[in-house]
């Protein structure tokens, strides 16, 4: 049965998903910027890593979104599939950089 109004929980789930992605990405940017200034412990290869991982995440996300669209999935699923690699990368980076912590004097 198709309801004539949108599912409020679907909208809430999407807001939580993209809100979490925004917070994780912001935390990663913040820690990397502190790393550039020498205040956060980051790898010397962090700059190269952040460029390479974005290219891979967006390529994988684009492929997943196209695949979901060709399979006739809903717009919600297409968006989740498309942003999934970026979200997993941001979450992994946030965890990894949080563990490294501030640089010790």
N, C-alpha and C positions, 0 to 999 in steps of 0.2 A: 504494500500500500504506500503510495506516494503522498506525503503530507504537503499541504499548500504553503507551509511556512518553513523557514530554514531550521535545522536542528541546532539549538543553542549550544549543546555540548560539543558538536563538531567545531563550531566557531571558537569555543573556549579552548579546545585542544590545540587548534591551530595557533591561537594567540600564545598559549603557553610554549608551544614548540618554537615559534619564531622569537618570542621574548627570551627564551633560554639561549637560542643561537646568538642573539644580539648581546646578551650579558657575557657569554663565554668569549665571543670574539672581542668584545671591549676589554675584558680582563687580559686576554692574550696581547692585544695591542699595548695596553698599559705596561705589562711586564716586559715586553720587548723594548719599549721606549726607555724604561728604566735600565734595561740591559745595555742599551746604546750609551747611556750616560755613565755606566759603570756601577750603578746602584743595585742591580739585580744580577744574579749569577746566570748567565746564558752562555751557550756554546759559541765559539768564535765563528762557527758556520751557520749561525741562526739566520742571518740575512739571506743566504742562498737557500736555506731550507724553506723560509716563508714564501719565497717566490715560486719554488718548485712545487710545493704542496698545494698552492692555490691553483696552479695550472692543472695538476692532476685531479683535484677535487672538482673543479668546474667541468673538466672534460668528462669525468665519470658521471657527474650529476646531469649534464646535458644528455649523455647517452641513455641514462636511466629514465629521464623524463620523456625522451623521444620514444623509448621502448614502451613505457607505460601508456603514452598517448596512442601509439599504434595498436596496442592491445585493447583500446577502448575504455581505459580506466577513467575514473572521475577526476575532475580538476584538482580536488584535494589530494588524491593519491599521486597525481602527476607532480604537484608541487612538493610533496613529501619526498618522493623519489628523487626529484631534481636537487633538492637542498640537502638530502641525506649525507652525501659525502662531505660537504662543507661542514655540516653540523658535527659529524664524527671527528673530522680533523680539528675543528675548533675545540671540541670537548677534550680530545687527547692532548692538544697543546696546552690547554688551561691546566689540566692535571699535571702534566710534565713540568711546566714552568712554575707552578705553585710549589711543587716538591723541591725544585732547585733553590728557591727562596732568595732573600736579599743577600747581596755580596757582603762577606765578612770583612771588616777593616783590617 
